[in-house]
């Protein structure tokens, strides 16, 4: 008996008990759908995080201060006040550096008319917009003159502007930041960020104005460096390291600064999301095993119910391997059809979650292929034992079975 004939027999037999077949496939459907959906969500989360990191800037390096001390107690990384505006100016002169944007930040109450919000006030320079890939929606960004003269001018993120009920018609008016009047000169386009560190929920003012009116001192919180090309990132990092060691009088063992790049952040997030995706997929796979046990159980019942049929088939010349193949293909059909339905259901769930989360649908051919193969293996593995039992039945005993 050829394979096509066996498949026809299997589908015909399963079609005679549709409800039982559907219930048997349910475990496989749920298992495959869970695996596909969770892997899709993991890939979508990775894509969303990658987009967020890349939106921070092009070929970006970030120079942060090292750890400070209170007495003999070392504080957290970034707590030292070792980076200055002069450091940023020196870094800007290095080969391969396209732009530099030092920054400091503080929290303050911002008031516009009868609206107010407490948000981050970021002090920076004119190059910040280009370094951080920001686009001005209305008005203009900070310029060199405003930084050099510590002018009280401000650019709002889109979320902050919305919270204060400000738009293009309000450009040129004054808002109050920390009790001081600042002239509104621009509103940025949304970058789609969320949470407490969203770039859309910040106010950008000249760095020198923040130093003069809010925080004092000459240090900066960090220095963002845009490198001319992606291939030049490692070289730029080495040049910046050498320059700051010379300026600060430090060595590799005593560096009072650190330099990070986008690839480090991307690698970290990618490894974390990959591990989580694999963990969740592994947990979801447990339901596939449960589905496989359900297939084995129903096939054992089917063998018992069809004992007399098996005896008749053997009596008229069917070989043990024909019986084995018939029951094995029935199990394989149950698991494969269940797997295909599960893939469709998992893809639908991924689409819905991606739409709600905002990262879109992430489709992986590899995931689909693995899901199909795995569901087929479930059918083979859990169908072998019932099929072997059917193939080993003695025809005489089977014919006498009531």
C-alpha positions in Angstrom: 0.0 0.0 0.0 1.5 3.3 -1.0 1.8 6.5 1.1 -1.1 8.3 -0.7 -3.4 5.5 0.0 -2.4 5.4 3.6 -3.0 9.1 4.0 -6.4 8.8 2.4 -7.3 6.0 4.8 -6.0 8.0 7.8 -7.9 11.2 6.9 -11.0 9.2 6.1 -10.8 7.4 9.5 -10.2 10.7 11.4 -13.1 12.3 9.5 -15.5 9.8 10.9 -14.9 11.0 14.4 -14.3 14.7 13.9 -15.0 15.9 17.5 -12.6 13.3 19.0 -9.9 14.3 16.4 -10.3 18.0 17.1 -10.1 17.5 20.9 -7.0 15.3 20.3 -5.3 18.0 18.2 -6.1 20.7 20.8 -3.0 20.1 22.9 -0.8 20.3 19.8 -2.6 23.4 18.6 -2.2 25.2 22.0 1.5 24.1 22.2 2.5 25.2 18.7 0.5 28.5 19.0 2.2 29.3 22.3 5.7 28.6 20.9 5.1 30.7 17.7 3.4 33.5 19.6 6.1 33.8 22.3 8.9 33.6 19.8 7.2 36.2 17.7 6.7 38.5 20.8 10.4 38.0 21.7 11.6 38.9 18.3 9.2 41.9 18.2 10.5 43.1 21.6 14.1 42.8 20.4 13.2 44.8 17.2 11.4 47.5 19.3 14.4 47.8 21.7 16.8 47.9 18.8 14.8 50.7 17.2 14.7 52.6 20.5 18.5 52.3 21.0 19.3 53.3 17.4 17.0 56.3 17.7 19.3 57.6 20.5 21.8 58.6 17.8 23.9 57.7 14.8 27.2 55.8 15.4 26.9 57.0 18.9 29.5 56.8 21.7 28.6 58.0 25.2 31.3 59.2 27.6 30.3 58.9 31.2 32.1 59.9 34.4 33.5 57.2 36.7 32.6 56.5 40.3 32.9 59.2 42.9 33.8 58.8 46.6 32.1 60.1 49.8 34.9 59.7 52.3 36.3 56.3 51.7 33.0 54.9 50.2 32.8 54.4 46.5 29.6 55.6 44.9 27.8 54.2 41.8 29.2 54.6 38.3 28.6 58.0 36.9 28.6 59.7 40.3 32.0 61.5 39.8 32.2 65.0 38.5 35.2 64.4 36.2 33.9 65.4 32.7 33.8 69.1 31.7 32.7 71.2 28.8 36.4 71.6 28.0 36.7 67.8 27.6 33.8 67.9 25.1 35.5 70.7 23.1 38.7 68.7 23.0 37.0 65.5 21.9 35.3 67.5 19.0 38.8 68.1 17.5 39.6 64.4 17.1 39.7 62.8 13.7 36.6 60.8 12.9 34.4 62.7 15.3 31.4 64.3 13.5 29.7 66.1 16.4 29.8 66.2 20.2 27.0 67.1 22.6 27.7 67.4 26.3 24.7 67.3 28.6 23.6 67.8 32.1 20.1 67.4 33.5 17.9 68.2 36.5 14.3 68.1 37.4 12.2 71.2 37.5 8.6 72.5 37.4 7.6 73.9 34.1 4.7 76.3 33.8 2.9 77.6 30.7 -0.2 79.7 31.4 -2.4 77.6 33.6 -0.7 74.3 32.7 2.3 72.8 34.5 4.4 69.7 34.6 7.5 68.4 36.4 10.0 67.0 33.9 13.7 66.6 33.0 15.5 69.8 32.1 18.4 68.8 29.8 21.2 71.3 29.3 23.1 70.8 26.1 24.6 72.4 23.0 23.5 73.1 19.4 24.8 69.8 18.1 22.6 67.7 20.4 19.8 67.4 17.8 22.1 66.0 15.1 23.9 63.7 17.5 20.7 62.3 18.9 18.8 62.1 15.6 16.2 64.6 16.7 14.0 66.5 14.3 12.5 69.9 15.0 8.8 70.0 14.3 8.2 73.7 14.8 10.6 76.6 15.4 14.3 75.9 15.8 16.7 74.1 18.1 19.4 75.7 20.3 22.2 77.5 18.5 25.8 78.3 19.4 25.0 81.9 20.3 22.4 80.8 22.9 25.0 78.4 24.5 27.8 81.0 24.5 25.7 83.7 26.1 23.7 81.4 28.5 20.4 82.6 27.0 17.2 81.5 28.6 15.6 79.8 25.7 13.9 76.4 25.6 13.0 73.6 23.2 10.2 71.2 24.2 9.8 67.5 23.5 6.5 66.7 21.9 5.0 65.1 25.1 6.0 68.0 27.3 4.5 70.5 24.7 1.3 68.4 24.7 1.2 68.3 28.5 1.5 72.1 28.6 -1.0 72.6 25.8 1.5 74.4 23.6 1.9 74.4 19.8 3.4 76.4 17.0 1.4 79.5 17.8 3.0 79.7 21.2 6.6 80.0 19.8 8.2 83.2 21.0 6.2 83.3 24.2 7.7 82.7 27.7 7.4 79.7 29.9 8.6 79.3 33.4 11.2 76.7 34.3 12.2 76.4 38.0 10.8 79.8 38.6 12.7 81.6 35.8 11.2 82.8 32.5 12.5 81.0 29.3 11.6 81.9 25.7 10.0 79.0 23.8 11.9 78.7 20.5 11.1 75.2 19.3 9.1 72.0 19.6 10.6 68.6 18.6 8.9 65.9 16.6 8.0 62.8 18.5 10.5 60.0 18.7 7.9 57.6 20.1 9.6 57.0 23.5 7.7 56.3 26.7 8.5 56.0 30.4 10.4 58.2 32.8 13.4 58.7 30.5 11.4 59.5 27.3 13.2 61.9 25.0 9.7 63.3 24.1 9.1 64.3 27.7 12.1 66.7 28.3 12.9 70.4 28.0 16.2 71.3 26.2 18.0 74.5 27.2 21.5 75.8 26.7 24.0 73.9 28.9 25.5 77.1 30.2 22.1 78.3 31.4 21.5 75.1 33.4 25.0 75.4 34.9 24.4 79.1 35.8 20.8 78.9 37.1 20.2 75.3 38.3 23.1 73.1 39.1 26.3 75.2 39.3 29.8 73.9 38.7 31.5 73.1 35.4 31.0 69.4 35.2 28.7 67.6 32.7 26.7 64.4 33.2 27.8 62.8 29.9 29.2 63.6 26.5 27.5 62.1 23.4 29.8 61.6 20.5 28.7 61.0 16.9 31.3 59.2 14.9 31.7 59.9 11.2 31.3 56.3 10.2 30.3 53.0 11.8 33.7 51.5 10.8 35.5 54.3 12.8 33.8 53.7 16.1 36.6 51.5 17.6 39.3 54.0 16.5 37.3 57.0 17.8 36.9 55.2 21.2 40.6 54.6 21.4 41.4 58.2 20.5 38.9 59.5 23.1 40.3 57.2 25.8 43.9 58.4 25.1 42.8 62.0 25.1 40.9 61.8 28.4 43.7 59.9 30.1 46.1 62.6 29.1 43.8 65.4 30.2 42.8 63.7 33.5 46.2 62.2 34.3 44.8 58.7 34.6 45.8 55.2 33.4 43.8 52.1 32.5 43.7 51.2 36.2 42.6 54.6 37.4 40.3 55.8 34.7 37.7 58.3 36.0 35.4 57.8 32.9 33.9 55.1 30.8 32.9 54.9 27.2 29.9 52.9 25.9 28.6 52.4 22.4 25.3 51.2 20.8 26.6 47.8 19.9 27.2 47.0 23.6 23.7 48.0 24.5 22.3 46.1 21.5 24.2 43.0 22.4 23.1 43.1 26.0 19.4 43.6 25.2 19.6 41.0 22.4 21.1 38.4 24.6 18.5 39.0 27.4 15.5 38.9 25.1 16.9 35.8 23.3 17.3 34.0 26.6 13.8 35.0 27.7 12.3 33.9 24.4 13.9 30.5 24.6 12.8 30.1 28.2 9.2 31.0 27.4 9.2 28.8 24.3 10.6 26.0 26.4 7.8 26.4 28.9 5.2 26.6 26.1 6.7 23.4 24.6 5.5 21.5 27.7 1.9 21.8 26.3 3.2 20.1 23.1 4.3 17.1 25.2 0.9 17.0 26.8 -0.7 17.2 23.3 1.5 14.2 22.3 0.4 12.2 25.3 -3.2 12.9 24.2 -2.5 11.6 20.7 -0.9 8.5 22.1 -3.9 7.9 24.4 -6.4 8.3 21.6 -4.4 6.1 19.3 -4.3 3.3 22.0 -8.1 3.6 22.3 -8.4 3.5 18.5 -6.3 0.3 18.4 -8.5 -1.4 21.0 -11.7 -0.2 19.2 -10.4 -1.5 15.8 -8.9 -4.8 16.9 -11.4 -6.8 14.8 -10.7 -4.5 11.8 -7.0 -5.1 12.2 -7.6 -8.9 12.3 -9.6 -8.8 9.1 -7.0 -6.8 7.3 -4.3 -9.1 8.4 -6.3 -12.2 7.4 -6.7 -10.9 3.8 -3.0 -10.2 3.5 -2.1 -6.9 5.2 1.4 -7.1 6.6 2.5 -5.8 10.0 4.3 -2.9 8.5 1.2 -1.8 6.6 -0.8 -1.7 9.9 2.1 0.1 11.6 2.3 2.7 8.8 -1.5 3.2 8.8 -1.7 4.0 12.6 1.6 6.0 12.4 0.3 8.2 9.6 -3.0 8.8 11.5 -1.0 10.0 14.5 1.2 12.1 12.2 -1.8 13.6 10.5 -3.3 14.6 13.8 -0.1 16.3 15.0 0.7 18.0 11.6 -2.8 19.4 11.1 -2.8 20.6 14.7 0.6 22.1 14.2 -0.5 24.1 11.1 -3.6 25.4 12.9 -1.4 26.3 15.9 1.0 28.2 13.6 -1.9 30.3 12.2 -3.2 30.9 15.6 0.2 31.9 17.0 0.8 34.2 14.1 -2.5 35.9 14.8 -1.7 36.4 18.4 1.7 37.8 17.5 0.1 40.3 15.1 -2.4 41.5 17.8 0.4 41.8 20.5 2.7 43.6 18.0 0.0 46.0 17.1 -0.8 46.8 20.8 2.9 47.1 21.7 3.8 49.1 18.7 6.6 47.0 17.3 4.6 45.4 14.5 4.5 41.8 13.3 7.8 39.8 13.3 7.6 36.8 11.0 10.3 34.1 11.1 10.4 31.3 8.5 12.7 29.4 10.8 10.2 29.4 13.6 7.5 28.1 11.4 9.6 25.4 10.0 10.8 24.3 13.5 7.2 24.3 14.7 6.0 22.1 11.8 8.9 19.7 12.3 8.5 19.6 16.0 4.7 18.9 15.8 5.4 16.2 13.3 7.9 14.6 15.6 5.4 14.7 18.4 3.1 12.6 16.2 5.8 10.2 15.3 7.2 9.8 18.8 3.8 9.4 20.5 2.3 7.4 17.7 4.9 4.7 17.4 3.9 2.7 20.5 0.2 2.4 19.6 1.1 1.6 15.9 3.5 -1.1 17.0 0.8 -2.6 19.3 -1.6 -2.7 16.3 1.1 -4.2 14.0 1.8 -7.0 16.6 -1.7 -8.2 17.0 -2.3 -11.8 16.2 -4.9 -12.0 13.4 -6.6 -15.0 14.9 -6.9 -13.4 18.4 -8.0 -10.1 16.7 -10.8 -11.8 14.8 -12.1 -13.4 18.0 -12.1 -10.0 19.7 -15.6 -8.7 20.5 
